[in-house]
Amino acid sequence: MWLKDSSIGRKLLMSISGLFLVLFLTFHLSMNVVAIFSEEGYNMICEFLGANWYAVVGTLVLVAGFLLHIAYAFYLTFQNRKARGNDRYAVTARPKGVAWASQNMLVLGIIVVLGLALHAYQFWAKMQLVELQHMAGAEVCTKYAADGVYYMKEYFTNPIFLVLYLVWFGALWFHLTHGFWSAIQTIGWNNLVWLKRWKAISNVYATIICAGFAVVALWFAFVA
């Protein structure tokens, strides 16, 4: 299969699937910012999405794309290590012009995955999943299933979870600053002029997204 056997195909699949994370973060931040201005408005959005079919389908598509991205990341890393053999143990300096993030994408990706797992356990599993279980006839408590603000206050006021989330946002920033423009480059939407522009756009985008999430977390930790 071309996507599996070709290095270009694998990189293309990595890039396209990585853009699912970009879409997920963009949509998620647009929701979270509402909570700063109106807690009721944010909970209304949570209730509106809930276990509706379009929200479930959207979640499954985004998750499938991101899981594919993760699987291929480990696969490509394994293939690269296998190809390098003993050379991977050689100590080499970082090449000039190569960003630190580009050499540590796997580590950053693992932190991102762990952060998403924590977030899914603390929010998705207690909200949308609970509603789905309720719809299936299970006896579950749905009191806070649409109360995202309740969980924001519960977790972001906890110093340990607050620090973990801030570390996650930092890893996301490094991952996105390289991953975004690299995905665009692999797809072919660039040239000598637009490469620098896409790098700048990636930095701006990553900063807005990660700073936005951090502001929301800090808001509920110290202001709300």
ZAMARGU-4260 file (C-alpha; in steps of 0.2 Angstrom, whole numbers, plus 5000, padded with zeros to 4 digits):
<rodrens>
0) 5000/5000/5000 | 5007/5017/4995 | 5003/5026/5011 | 5011/5013/5021 | 5026/5008/5010
5) 5031/5025/5004 | 5040/5037/5015 | 5031/5051/5006 | 5014/5043/5009 | 5018/5040/5027
10) 5023/5058/5029 | 5007/5064/5020 | 4996/5053/5031 | 5005/5060/5047 | 5002/5077/5041
15) 4984/5075/5036 | 4980/5066/5052 | 4989/5079/5062 | 4978/5092/5056 | 4964/5084/5065
20) 4972/5089/5081 | 4973/5107/5075 | 4954/5106/5071 | 4950/5099/5088 | 4961/5112/5097
25) 4953/5127/5087 | 4935/5121/5091 | 4939/5117/5109 | 4947/5134/5113 | 4932/5143/5105
30) 4921/5134/5117 | 4932/5136/5132 | 4934/5155/5130 | 4915/5157/5132 | 4916/5151/5150
35) 4926/5166/5155 | 4913/5178/5149 | 4897/5167/5153 | 4897/5152/5163 | 4879/5149/5159
40) 4883/5151/5140 | 4897/5138/5141 | 4886/5125/5150 | 4873/5129/5137 | 4885/5124/5123
45) 4890/5108/5133 | 4872/5104/5134 | 4869/5107/5116 | 4883/5096/5111 | 4881/5083/5124
50) 4876/5066/5116 | 4869/5072/5100 | 4873/5062/5085 | 4883/5076/5076 | 4893/5079/5092
55) 4897/5060/5094 | 4901/5058/5075 | 4912/5073/5076 | 4921/5067/5091 | 4924/5050/5083
60) 4931/5057/5067 | 4943/5068/5077 | 4948/5054/5089 | 4951/5042/5074 | 4962/5055/5065
65) 4972/5059/5080 | 4974/5040/5085 | 4980/5037/5067 | 4992/5051/5069 | 4999/5044/5085
70) 5001/5026/5078 | 5010/5032/5063 | 5021/5043/5074 | 5027/5028/5083 | 5028/5017/5067
75) 5039/5030/5059 | 5050/5032/5074 | 5053/5013/5075 | 5057/5013/5056 | 5069/5027/5057
80) 5078/5019/5072 | 5078/5002/5063 | 5086/5011/5048 | 5099/5020/5058 | 5105/5005/5067
85) 5119/5008/5079 | 5121/5025/5072 | 5107/5031/5083 | 5118/5030/5098 | 5131/5042/5091
90) 5131/5059/5099 | 5128/5073/5087 | 5125/5091/5089 | 5109/5098/5083 | 5111/5104/5065
95) 5110/5123/5062 | 5093/5129/5058 | 5084/5113/5064 | 5072/5118/5078 | 5073/5109/5095
100) 5054/5104/5093 | 5058/5095/5077 | 5070/5084/5085 | 5059/5080/5100 | 5042/5078/5092
105) 5040/5060/5098 | 5043/5066/5116 | 5032/5081/5114 | 5019/5070/5106 | 5019/5058/5121
110) 5016/5072/5133 | 5002/5078/5122 | 4994/5061/5122 | 4995/5059/5141 | 4987/5077/5143
115) 4973/5072/5131 | 4970/5056/5141 | 4970/5065/5157 | 4958/5078/5150 | 4947/5065/5142
120) 4946/5056/5159 | 4942/5072/5169 | 4929/5080/5157 | 4924/5069/5142 | 4921/5053/5153
125) 4911/5062/5165 | 4901/5072/5153 | 4897/5066/5135 | 4901/5048/5140 | 4889/5048/5155
130) 4876/5055/5143 | 4879/5041/5131 | 4878/5028/5145 | 4862/5036/5151 | 4854/5035/5133
135) 4859/5017/5133 | 4849/5014/5149 | 4863/5013/5161 | 4860/5020/5179 | 4872/5034/5180
140) 4872/5051/5188 | 4869/5065/5175 | 4869/5079/5187 | 4885/5087/5181 | 4885/5079/5163
145) 4882/5096/5155 | 4891/5107/5169 | 4908/5109/5161 | 4911/5124/5173 | 4909/5113/5188
150) 4923/5102/5182 | 4934/5117/5177 | 4933/5124/5194 | 4936/5107/5202 | 4952/5103/5193
155) 4960/5120/5189 | 4959/5125/5207 | 4969/5110/5211 | 4988/5115/5210 | 4994/5098/5204
160) 4981/5097/5190 | 4984/5116/5186 | 5003/5113/5184 | 5000/5097/5174 | 4989/5106/5162
165) 5001/5121/5160 | 5015/5108/5156 | 5003/5100/5143 | 5000/5117/5135 | 5018/5121/5134
170) 5021/5104/5125 | 5007/5108/5114 | 5015/5124/5109 | 5031/5116/5104 | 5022/5102/5095
175) 5011/5114/5085 | 5025/5127/5081 | 5034/5113/5071 | 5020/5101/5067 | 5008/5114/5059
180) 5020/5121/5046 | 5028/5104/5043 | 5011/5097/5039 | 5007/5111/5026 | 5024/5109/5018
185) 5021/5090/5016 | 5004/5092/5008 | 5013/5104/4996 | 5004/5121/5000 | 5020/5131/5001
190) 5035/5137/4991 | 5050/5147/4995 | 5040/5163/4999 | 5026/5154/5009 | 5037/5143/5019
195) 5043/5157/5030 | 5025/5164/5031 | 5018/5147/5036 | 5031/5145/5050 | 5026/5163/5056
200) 5008/5158/5055 | 5011/5142/5065 | 5020/5151/5079 | 5005/5164/5080 | 4992/5150/5079
205) 5001/5139/5092 | 5003/5154/5104 | 4985/5159/5103 | 4979/5142/5106 | 4990/5137/5120
210) 4990/5155/5128 | 4971/5154/5127 | 4970/5137/5136 | 4982/5143/5149 | 4971/5159/5152
215) 4955/5149/5154 | 4964/5137/5167 | 4972/5152/5176 | 4955/5161/5176 | 4946/5147/5185
220) 4961/5144/5196 | 4962/5162/5203 | 4948/5173/5197 | 4931/5163/5195
</rodrens>
